[in-house]
Amino acid sequence: MPNVDIRTKNLKKPVDVAEYLFTRLHQIGIRSVHGLPGDFNLVALDYLPKANLKWVGNCNELNAAYAADGYARVNGIAAIITTFGVGELSAVNGLAGAYSEHVPIVHIVGCPSTISQRSGLLLHHTLGNGDFNAFANMSASISCAVAKLNDPAEIANQIDHVLRECYLRSRPVYIMFPTDMVEKKVEGERLETEIDLREPANDADRENYVVEVILKYLHAAERPVILVDACAIRHRVLNEVHDLIEKTKLPVFVTPMGKGAINETHPSFGGVYAGSASSPAVKDMVEGSDLVISVGALKSDFNTAGFSYRLSQLTSIDLHSDHCIVRYSEYPGVCMKGVLRKVIDQLDVAQIKALPPPKFQELSTESNPDEVIKQEWFWARIDRFLREEDIVVTETGTANFGIWETRFPANVTALNQTLWGSIGWAVGACQGAALATQDDRGVEKARRTILFEGDGSLQLTVQEVSTMIRHRLDVIIFVICNDGYTIERFIHGMDAAYNDVATWRYKDLPAVFGATEDTARSYAVHTRGELEKLLKDQDFNERKGLRFVELYMPREDAPKSLMLTAEASAKRNALTE
C-alpha cells in the first residue's frame, strides 16, 4: 500500500497549496499578478487561472516590481511572482522602494524544493555555497513579514498571517515557495472564512486620553490647519480626513508626497506645502499657524524641499499609523485612524476657528505659439487638460516637482515616488496603475492614466511600454525630452557628460514594441502652439490605447522647487563634518 499522509487524510476539504495561496490573493482584492516565469515557479503559475487571477508577464523583474507598486497604489494591494535568486534580486530595488513608501506588495518567490535545500545541492541560481536562505535574509530588511512555506501543517497559517500583515502594515511581505510544496494539500475549508483585514482597535483608555488632549488644543487654537502626507493615503484614513475637513472647514494642505490625497476643488484646499519651495501664501499660512494637525507625515528631504519646514513641535500634532505625537508627548501604539474618528465625533464645531485658505494663484498661460515650452508654463497649463478621476504618474525629476503647482480636478489620483526616488520607477508604476483601473472597471470604463516621464528616466525601464500595448491599457505618456538627467544637473555637473543620455527617436518606440495604428499613436511637440493644438485635439483626448508624446523642453530649464531642493541637496552632499 502507498504511504498516506495522515495530515492530508484528516483534511475536510483538501486543496493544493498554490490554489490556497492564489485564492487568498483574489479574496484580498488582487486580480492581476506581475512577474516573470522561471523554472522554480512554473508549476505554481499553472494555478493562477483557477483562482481567476490574470498573469501580466513583465519584461524584467525590476519593471515588474515597479508595476506592482503602481498597481497597489491604485488597487490597495498587489502581488509579484519571481524565481529564486536571479529573479528576486532583480526585483529588490522596486520592493525596497515599496517598503520605503509604505506600499503593500506580496512577493512570492518560487525556490528549490525542501529536499534540495536540505541536501545543499549545487543548483543553478544559487551562490554555490549551499545556503538557500541568503536571498530571503536579504529581503527580510525590506519586508514586514517573511514566510518560508516548508511545512504543510503550518502553511495555511503562514499565508494568512503574512497577507494580513502586508495589508495592515502597508508594506511588502516575502513568501518563499518551494517547488515540492506547490501541490501539497492544506485545509481548504479555511477559504470559506476570509482573512480579517480590519484595523486593530486602540486601547480605549489611551486613545480617549489622546483624543481629549487633541480636542483641548484644537478648541483653543486661533489659526489651526491640517497638513496631509503620504501615509494618510497608504494607511487608509482619507475618509476620516475628509470628514474632519467637512465638519471643521479648516484649511487643508498637502505635501508633495500627499498630492492627490485631498479633493483639490474643495473650498478648504489651500495647496502644496513644501517648506521654502511653497508659494508665499501657503508658506505664510502653514508656518504662521498656531496648531498644525499633520496626518501621515514622511518628512524626507525631497518632500520638505531640503528639510526647509519651519514648523514648531510646540504647535504640532503628528498622527501616524502606529503612534501619535501631541506637541512633545509621544503615544506609542495609538493609531491615527481611531483617534481621528473620535476627534471628528467629539469636536465642538462652535469652538473651531476656521480661516479661509489662500486663493490659488493661477499663472497666465497666454504666450506666443512659436515659443518653446518652459517648465513653469507647462505645469500651469496642464491642469486644463486633466479630467476628473484621472490617474497622474510623475517621474522623479522635473515632473515630480513641476506637478506641485498643478491644480487637479476632483478625484484625481496622483502617484509619485518622492522618498525612494528611483528613476525609471514611473514607467512600470504607470503600467501597474493602468492595469489596476482596468481590472476594476473594465477596458471601456477604465480611468485614464497619464505619465509625465523624463527622457533619461525612460531609458531605464522603457520596455514596459510593450506591456501597456500588450494589455491594451489606456495610457498617455508625455516624454520630457531635455537631453538627460535634469535633477542631477542641478545638484552637480550641469554640463557633465555623465548627465547626458543618447538621443532616441522616442515616438517610434510604440511601433518597435509591436503597436499598430489601432493600439497606439505617436506625436511630437516642440512649441507652445503645437502643444495647445494637441491638448485640444478630440481624437487625442477620446481615443483608447496608448498615446505617446515627445515633449521638447530646454535642457537647463527646471521648476523652481526642483532648483531649491537640488541646491539644498548639493550643500548637504558637500558637508565634511
N, C-alpha and C positions, 0 to 999 in steps of 0.2 A: 504493500500500500504506500502511496505517496505520502510524504510528510504534510500534515495540515497545520498551519499556523493557528494556534488556539485563539490568539487575539482576533484574527480575521473571522474565525468561526463564530465568535461571540458578538460580532457586529450586527446591528439590526438592519442597517442599510449601507452595506459597504460600497464605497466609491474610491476610485483611484485618486492618489494624492494630487495629481495635476488637475483633475476635474474639480476637486475640492478647492484648491487654490484659485483657479480661474473663476469658479462660480462666486467665490468670495469677492474677487475683484469686481465682477459685474454687480454684485449686491451693493458695493460701496460707491457705485456710480461711474466706474470706468467702462468705456465702450470700445476704445481702440488701444492697442498696446504697441509702443515703439520698440525699436531694437534691431538687431541683426541676428541671422541664424549662425550657428556654429555647432560642431559635432556633439558638444556636451549638452545642447538644449533642443536638438531637433525633435526628439520623440515628444518632449513636453509641448512643443509648438503645435503638434498634431491635435492637441486637445482644445485649442483656442476656439474653433468654430462651435464646438459642442456647448461652450459657455456663452455663446453669442458675442464673442469678442473678435474684433477686426484686427488683423495683423497689418501694421503700417509698412515696415520694411524700409529703413533709412539707408543712407549712403555710407555712413560710418557711425561708430558708437558715440563719438563726441556730439555729432549733429543730433543723434537720437536722444541724448541726454538733454541737450538744449530744447529739443522739440517737446520732450516730456515735461520740461519746466514750463513752457508756454501753455501746454495742454492743461497742466494742473492749475495754473493761474486763472484760467477761464472756467474749467470744469470743477475745480475744487480738489482734485487728486489725480494722479497719473501713474502709469506703470511702464517700465522698460525691462526688456529681457536681453541679456548679453551672454556671451560664453566666457568660460573660465580664463583668467589671466589676460590674454591679449585683447579680448573684447571688453572686459570690465575695466581694465586700466585705461583704455581709450576713453571711457565714459566718465572717469573720475573727475576731471575738471568741471564738466557740466553738473555733476551731482554735488560737488563741493560748493558751486555757486548756489544750488538749490538749498543746501544746508545753511549757507551764509544768509540767504534771503528768506528763510522760513517758507520753503515751498515743498509740499508733501509728494514724494515720488517713491513708489515701491520698486526697488531694484532687485530683480530676480536673476541670479547667476547660475546657469547650468554648469555643473562641475563634475569631475570624475567620480566614479562610484565609490561608495564607502569601502568596498573591498580593495580597490586600487589605492585608496588613501591609506588604509591600514598596512598595506604591503609596501608602501613607499616606492611605487613603481616610477621608473624614469620616463614619464609621459611627456608628450608634446604640450605646449602652453604652460609648462611648469618652469621653475627656476633650476630644476635638475638636482635639487638637494633633498627631495622627499618631504618638503614642508608644504602641505596643501592648505595651510591656514594663513599663509603670508599675505595673500591678497585680501582676505576677509579682515585681517588685522589692519591693513592699510585703510580699508573702507570704514572701519569702526569709528574713526575720528570724525567722519562726515556722515554718520548715520545716528539717529536717535535710538535705534534698536537693531540688533543683529540676530538672525535665526539661522542655525545650521540644521537642516532637516535630515538628521541622521537616524532617528528612531521613530518608527511608525506610531508607537504608543504616545509620543509627545507631539507629533507633527501638527495635528489639528489645533491644539492649544497654542503652539508656537505661531502658526499662521494668524489665528485670530488676535493674538496679543500684538504682533508687530503691525498688523494693519490698523488696529485701534491706536497704537502709539503714533503711527505715521500721520493719521488724520488729526488726532487731538493735539499733538505737539507740532504739527505742520512742518515736518522735516523728513528727509529721506530715511528709509529703512533698507536693510540689506538682507536678502534671503539667499542662502547657499543651498542649491537644489541638486543633489547627486543624481546621476543617471539611473541608479538602481532603486531610487525612491519614487520615481515618476509613476510607476504602475502599482506601487504598494497600496494596500487598502486602509482606509480610515473610516470613521463613523460618519456616514452621510446624513444621518438624522439631524446632526447639528446644523446643517444648512437650512433647516426649516425655521431656525431662530437666527435672525440677522445680528451682526455684531452691534453692540451698544456703543454708538458714537456720540452719545450725549456728553456735554462738558460736565466734569465732576463738580459738585457743589462746594462752595467755600464753607469753612467753619462759620456757622451762623453768628456767633458772638464776635469773632474777629472781623467778619465782614460788616456787621452792623456798626462796630466802632469806627471802622474806616469811613463808612458812609456818613456817619454823624460828623466826623471831623471835616470831610469834604463839604458837606452842606453848610457847616459853620462858616468856612472861608468863602464859599460861593455866595451865600446870602449877604456877606459883609462887603464883598468886592464892589468897587465902583466902575472898573473897566475890564471885566473878565472877557477872555477869548478862548476859543477851542482850537487846538492845533492837531491835525490828524496825520499820522505817518503810516508806513507800510504795514506794520504788524496789526493795525486795525483791520486791514484787508485780509491778511493771511490768517488771523485768528478769529475771523468771522464776527466782528462786533459792529459792522456798518449799520445794521438795523438799529442798534442801540444808539449809535452816534447820531443818526438822522432823527430818531425820536427825541433825543436831547436837544437838537437844534430846533425842531418844530415846537417843542414846549417852551424853550427859553428865548428863542430868537437871537441867541448870541452870535456874534460874528465868528465865522469859522474859516480857518486857513489850512492848507495842506503843505507838506514838504514836497520836494521833488520826487521822492520815492512814493509819496502818498497821492500823487496826482491821479485823478480819476476816482478817488475814494468818495468824493462829495459831488453831488449834482451841481455843476458849475453855473447852472441857470438859476439856482436857488437865491432868493434875495439876501440870505445871510452869508453867502460865499464871498470871501474877500480876496482870494488869490493865493499865490505860492509864496511861502516864507522860506527863505534860504539865507538868513543872516545878511551879510553885507551885499549879496547879489540880489536881494529883494528890491522891488520897486520902493521908492521912498515912502509912499503912503502905507504900504504893507509893513515895512520895517518899523515905521513910527508907531503904528497901532499895536503890533505884537510886542515890541520891546518896551512900549510905554504902558502895557497892561499891568495891573496890579494882581492878576491871577491868570496864569496860563494853564488850562487843562489840556495836557499833552496825552494823546491816545496812541499807544503802539509805536513809540519813538525808536528810531535807529539812527543815532547821531554820528554818522560816518563823515569823513572829510568831504566827499563829493555831495553828500546830502545836506551839508551845512555850509557849502561854499568855503571850504578850507577852515572848518571849525570857527566860523565867524558869528555864531549865535551870540546874542547879548541878552541872555535870559538868566535871571537870578533864581537859584534854587529856593530862595525865601518866598518867592511868589509863584512857585510851580507845583502842580500836581501831576505826577507821571504815572499813568496807568499802563500796565503790561499784562502779558498773558499768564505770568506766574508770580507776579508781585506788584505792589503799588508803593509809590513814594509820595508822601504828602509833606511838602516843604523838606525838612531834614529828617523826617521819620520814615523808615522803610518797614513794610509789612510783607515779609516773605510768605508765599503760598496763598496770598489773597489775590484772586484772578479778576481781571478787569470786567469781564462780562457780567458777572453777578453784581459787582459794585455799580456799574453803570445803570443797570436796570433798576436797582433800588434808589439810586440818586434821582433818576427820572420820576419814579413813582412818588418819592417823598419830598421833592423840592417844592418850595413855595414860590410860585411864579411872581407873586406880588413883590417879593423881595429881590428879584433878579433885575439888575441894571444892564440893559442890552443896548449898546451903542450901534449905530448903523456901520456896516463895513465900508472900507474905502471904495470909491467908484472905480470901475475898470477903465483904465486909460487906453482907449483903442488907438493904435498907431495908424497914421494915414498910409494907405497903400496906393495912393494916386502917384503915377510916375510916367515917364516916357516909356512907351512899349519897347523901344530898342535898347533900353538899359539892361545891364547884366543883372542877374538875380543875386541879391545880397541876403545874408542870413537874417538880419533883423526884419527886412521887408517880407521875406518868405514866411517866417513863422507868424507874423501878424496877418498875413493873407490866408494861410491855410485853414484857419478856423471856419471860413465861409464855405470851404469845400467839404468839411466833415459833416456827418449826419448823426442824428440820434442813434445810439446803440452801436456805433462803430467800435471796433477794437483797434487801438492805435499802439503800434510797437515801435519803440525808438532805440536805436543802437547807441552804445557807449560812444561819446564824442559829441559832435556838434548837434546831432538830433536830440540827444538826451537833455542838453542844456537849452537848446532853442525852443523846445516844446513847453518850457516853463511858462512862457507868456502867451501861449495859445489858449484862448478861451474855448472850452469844449461845449458842444451841445449837451443836452441831457443824456444821462445813462451811457456815456462813453466809457469804455474800459481801457485804461492805459497800462501798458506793460513796459517796464524798464528794468535794467539791472545795474543800479547805481552803486551798490555796495561792492559786489563781486567784480563787476566791470570787465568781463571777459569779452574782448572784441570778437565779433562773429556770432555771439550768442543770439542776436535778434533774428537772424535768418531762420535758424532752427525753431526758435520760440514762435516766430510768425507762423511757420508750418503747423506747429502743435496747437496754437491758439485757433487758427482757421479750421483745423480738424475738429477741435472741441465744439465749436459752434455748429459745424456741420453735423456732428454726432447728435447734438441737442435738438436742432431744428430742421434738419434735412437739407439737401442741396439747394432747393429753391428758396428757402426762407432763412438760410444762414446769414448771420451778420457779416458785413464787410470787414475784412482785416486789412489794415493799411500799415505798411512797413516803411519807415524812413531809415535808410541804411547808407553808411559811408562807403566809398569805393574801396578803401583799404580794408575795412572790416568784411565787406562782401567777399573778398578774395579768400578769406579763411574758410568759409562754410558754404560757398555758392552752390555746391552740389544739391543742397536741399531744395533748390528751386525745382529740380526734377521731381522730387516727391510731391510738391504742390501741384505740378502738372499731372502727375500720375493719378492723384486722388481728386482731380478736378476741383481744387479749392478756390474759393472766391477771394482773391488776394490782389492788392495794388501795391507795387513796390516802387518807391522813389529812391533811386541810387544817386546819392550826392557825389558828383564827380568833381573833386577838387584836388586831385593829384596826391593822395596819400593820407598819412596819419596826422590829421589836423591837431587833435588834442595833444599828441606827443610833440608836435612842432611848437606849440605854445608853452609846453613845460620845458623843453630843451631841444635845440637843434632845428631852428626854423628852416634852414637851407641844407640840413644834413642829408646825405644820401640814404641813410638808414630809415628815414621817414618817407621815402619815396616808394611808390609801387609801380608795377608795369601798367601801361595803358591798354586796357581791354576794349573790345567792341562790345560793350555791355548789352546793347539792345539786341544783339544777335544770340545772346545766351539762351532764351527760351527755345529757339529753333534747334540749337545744339543739344538741348535736353529733351528733345522729342516733341515739342509743341507744334500744333497745327494752327492755321488761321482761326479755327473754331475754338481752340482751347487757350490761346494766348495772343496778345497784341503788344507790340513794342512801339515806343515813342522816344523822341529826343527833344529836349527844350533847352535853348541857350539864352533866351531873353525873357523879360517880364511879359511882353506881349504874347509870346509863344506859350508861356505857362498859363496866362489868363485864358487863352483860347482853348487849351487842353482841359482846364478845370471846368469850363462851361460846356464842353462837348458832351452831348447827350449819350452817344454811344460809349464814350469813356466812362461815364458815370453809371450807366444802366447795364452794360453787358456783364455777363458772368465769366468766371475763369480768371486767368492771370493777366494783369495789365502791368507792363514793365517799363518804367520811365527813366531814361538818362536825364538827370537834372544837373546842369552845369553851374558851378559857383566859383568865385575867385579862390585861389589857393590859400591866401593869407587872411581870409575873412572868417570870422567866428562870432558866435553870440557873446555879448559882454560878460554874461555869467560864466561862460567857459574860460574866458581870459582871466577873470578874477580868481577862479578856482585853480587854474593852471599856475598862476603866479604864486599862490599860496603853497601849492604842491612843490613847486621848484624851490621855494625858500626852505621848506621842511627837508627836502632831499639834500640841501646844501649844508644843513646843520652838522657841526662836527662834535658837539658835546651838549 
